[in-house]
Amino acid sequence: MSYQNILVNPQVRPYVALIQLNRPKELNALNLELMGELRDALKALDADEQVRVIVMTGNERAFAAGADIKQMAGRNAIDMLKIDQFTTWDQIKKTKKPVIAAVSGFALGGGCELVMTCDMVIASETAQFGQPEIKIGVMPGAGGTQRLPRAVGKVNAMEMALTGRFISAEKAYALGLVNKVVPVELYLEEAFKLASEIAQLSPIAVRLAKESVLKSFETGLSEGLEFERKNFYMLFATEDQKEGMAAFIEKRAPDFKNR
């Protein structure tokens, strides 16, 4: 597929795809066109059997500095309702394969919210995270008031959403928003390294494990445990389970086939 606002490499590493947000002059501001392309790319990669893990990034200066304010400034409530931009975000959330965000520079507003839709986050030392919407008279609208408290806790989310202050990569790591902080020249390679490690495992098991972890944010413990057990039992119907356990017993590396 041809894209104008993103770059896609479906095999940047074996079984690892890369999506790069590509509006550098606008600090990768998330306009409707970019988000539509991102949705389509994720759907295509999710259906590609040669892709097991997806890395999403921007550039060293910005992952994404927020939504495209120029595109929204003149609209009223009915305009926003008709555009229904959040259906795109809902589709991104449905991606079954693991998505790793590789973040450098600004991840603000919608950019921070996009990071939080990803499953894991590698940040450069220059990364900054924030929800500054309050400074322009609005509030987070793509999950910032919902995913952020789950990631960093109520009081930290309140401070970020109500003041618009940014936090550093080290602070984000301390709060549990990112997995690892590395020098800026290493952040993308570190994301590829993590992606490649996951890509060597059983894709079916990875998919169901991701599904089960996400379910924990939407259910009580009893319902979550029931969901987990069903997925656990389901894996015993796969060839990968047989191969994985046989390889363990035989003390060799497994050869997973996604079956």
Stockholm file with secondary structure:
# STOCKHOLM 1.0

chainA/1-259         MSYQNILVNPQVRPYVALIQLNRPKELNALNLELMGELRDALKALDADEQVRVIVMTGNERAFAAGADIKQMAGRNAIDMLKIDQFTTWDQIKKTKKPVIAAVSGFALGGGCELVMTCDMVIASETAQFGQPEIKIGVMPGAGGTQRLPRAVGKVNAMEMALTGRFISAEKAYALGLVNKVVPVELYLEEAFKLASEIAQLSPIAVRLAKESVLKSFETGLSEGLEFERKNFYMLFATEDQKEGMAAFIEKRAPDFKNR
#=GR chainA/1-259 SS CCCSSEEEEEEEETTEEEEEECCGGGTTCBCHHHHHHHHHHHHHHHHCTTCCEEEEECCSSEEECCBCHHHHTTCCHHHHHHHCTHHHHHHHHTCCSCEEEEECSEEETHHHHHHHHSSEEEEETTCEEECGGGGGTCCCCSSTTTHHHHHHCHHHHHHHHHHCCEEEHHHHHHHTSCSEEECGGGHHHHHHHHHHHHHTSCHHHHHHHHHHHHHTTTSCHHHHHHHHHHHHHHGGGSHHHHHHHHHHHHTSCCCCCCC
#=GC SS_cons         CCCSSEEEEEEEETTEEEEEECCGGGTTCBCHHHHHHHHHHHHHHHHCTTCCEEEEECCSSEEECCBCHHHHTTCCHHHHHHHCTHHHHHHHHTCCSCEEEEECSEEETHHHHHHHHSSEEEEETTCEEECGGGGGTCCCCSSTTTHHHHHHCHHHHHHHHHHCCEEEHHHHHHHTSCSEEECGGGHHHHHHHHHHHHHTSCHHHHHHHHHHHHHTTTSCHHHHHHHHHHHHHHGGGSHHHHHHHHHHHHTSCCCCCCC
//
